[in-house]
C-alpha cells in the first residue's frame, strides 16, 4: 500500500487517490458491446448462442436451466451452505419488508389526489460468474423483487466450462423463487433481456453488476428497459483511530482487493502508527489468499493509507470519495454519523466488517460505486415498483382554479392547454 499525508502531500494528489477511474470510458469495448447488442436484437437466440461459443466456449441446446439441472445442483452443495443461504434469505426479506410503502389518497376541498404503488411485471437480474460465482448477488436482488410483488423474476448468469449453471447460484435461484434461470451472461444477456429472444423474455427492468461489457450494455439498452445503476469497480474506505485492531482493518481491506485489480481500498486515519501497522498486516496476510496476484496488483495501484489531521478531516475526505462501503472503526462511532453524508453503506464497529453486509445482514449489497453515492442509493424496494399519480377534481374545485391554469398555460404559449380549460368554463350551466 502507498502512503499519503494531508499535511505534506498536495490536495490534488489526495483527491486523485480517492477517485475511481471511469470504467465506462472504453471506446473499443463500447464498439464491441454495440455490435453484440445489435446482433442479439436482430437475431435473438442465434446471436446469443454465437456469443456463448465465442466468449464462454460452450454449445448449449437449451439456454434455460431445467428442473433436472436444478435438482443436480442441489445435490452438489453441502448442508452448511444451504443453512447459511436460508439465514441470508430470511434476513434480506425481513429488511426489505420494512421498506414497504403503501399507496395513499387524500380527499379534501373538492379534489381527490393519491398515488398507486404497483410492482413491475417482469424483472431481469444479471449475476456475474466470470471471476467467481456470486449467489449472494442473486439473493440481494431477487428477494427485494419478490417482497415488492414482482410476478416474474428471471436470472441470467454465465455457464461454467461444462455448460452447466454454477450449482451455488442455481440453488440460490431456486430458494429465492426465481421464475427462470438462463445460462447466459455479459452484454448478450443484457441485450436478450432488454429486447427478448425466442427463449428469453423481454423484461421491464435489468438489475445487477458485471464487467465493463455488461455495464456498457446496460447503458445502451436504458430507455428500452429501466436499469438500477451502472456499477463500477468495488470500493472500501475505512476510517479508524488508535482503538482499532490493525489486523482486522487489513483483513477488511483485502476482502475488497480480491474482487479485482481495479478495486479501491483506502484507510483514513490520524494515527501514523496505526497506518504503518495496517500496511504491515496487509503485506503479511495478502500472500495467504488464493487471489494473491490480483490482490497485490490492486494494492499497488489502488491501495492507500492516508494520514489525516484528525477524524473530522477523515470524514470530509470520505464525503469527497462517497465510497461504496464505508467502515467506521473508531471510539464513539455514532457521533460521527451525521458528518458522513455520502456512502453506499456504513459499517459501524469492529464486529461489522464489510462481508457481513455482502452476505448476511439484510440490506442489499448492490450499492452505488464511483462516487455516485453522492446522489444515489443502494438497491431497495422502490427499484421494483412504479408509482402512478391519481387526480380527481370536482366541478367546484375545477372552476376555482381554472383561471390559474389558463394564465400559466398562456405564459408557456400553450394555447391548447388553456383551451382545454376554457371549453369547460364556456359550458357552465
Beta strands, then each sheet from edge to edge (+ up, - down):
strand 1: 2-5
strand 2: 104-108
strand 3: 111-119
strand 4: 122-126
strand 5: 152-156
strand 6: 180-182
strand 7: 205-207
strand 8: 226-227
strand 9: 235-240
strand 10: 264-269
strand 11: 303-307
strand 12: 325-329
strand 13: 345-348
strand 14: 385-393
sheet 1: 1+ 11+ 10+ 9+ 12+ 13+
sheet 2: 2+ 3- 14+
sheet 3: 6+ 5+ 4+ 7+ 8+
end
